Every structure is written in structure tokens, then in C-alpha cells.
Amino acid sequence: MALQKLLVISFVLIGLLGIVKCKSIDKTNKATDLPFTIKEIKYFDWMGGQPGVKGTSLQILVETVNEVKPDAIYFRGTRYQLESKPNKQGAIWIANLTASTQNPDRKMCIEVTDEYGNKPPSVEPSSLGLKNDEALLSYFTKGKQQFYKITKLVKGRTISYF
């Protein structure tokens, strides 16, 4: 009987320790734990420059970027390199996502039947399980790669450069 009580108490303690350990892992991806401060995140579509050239620009305004190097952002199923531009408050991390609608292998004709054989564009699903308004930020701090999930991205107005 005493052995049975000891086993029950042991299992309860092990279970509680497991729950406490799992709870501490949950706290690692919160904005308060970032080594920098995100002031603003915005993205907008753009078009122009040349016919058929368009894209999306994603910009992250950050403060206190000491010892932090931006790496990439995963957005809508694709990895894009981040470029850092210093400003007065810290830096702006920019990803320019260019998508040209010009395709040399595609025939565009007045007669629909002449376009037979054109392959439809393929859209790759996100292997990271991100929604259309989410992105995964990759950065390095103290030589170690870190990730931060950005949710609820808001789309700005489309800019036309024509």
C-alpha cells in the first residue's frame, strides 16, 4: 500500500515537472523576448517600371538592432532575403518580392485556340503552415539563428509607378 502511494506521488510530481517545462518553452516566441522592438510592419503591392512587372514590398521598422542581423522572411510560400537600411530609430528591414507576368514560354493571342499548350501558373502552398496574412521572420543574434512568427499582416494601398 505504501509503495502504491509512493508511485502515485512520483507520477504526479513527474507530470507537474513536465507541464512546467512545457510552459517555459511557450514563452520563447513572444514579442517581449525579441532582442529588438518591432515598431511597424507593412506590405503593399506595386506595379510599374516595365509592362508586366509587379510585386510586393514588405517593410519592418525595428528599433534597438544591436547584435541583430536580419536574414530572410517566409511569406506566401516563398523565402525572400531581407535587406537592412539604417534610419534614425534603428533600421528598416525590406523584402522586395518581384513577380513578372512576362513569360517567354507563354503564347498570348487574340484567338483562344492559339493559346493551347500554355501551362497555368503554379502557386506553391506554404510548407510552414502559414496563412496568407502571416510571415516567418528569420534573424541572427549572437551567431544563432532565431525565428519569429508575424501574424495579422495588414495590406497597404497598391502603388503604381507608371
Secondary structure, 3 states (H helix, E strand, C coil): CHHHHHHHHHHHHHHHHHHHHHHHHHHHHCHHHCCCEEEEEEEEEEECCCCCEEEEEEEEEEECCCCEEEEEEEECCEEEECEEEECCCEEEEEEEEEEECCCCCCCCCCCHHHHCCCCCCCCCCCCCCCCCCCEEEEEEECCEEEEEEECCCCECCCEECC
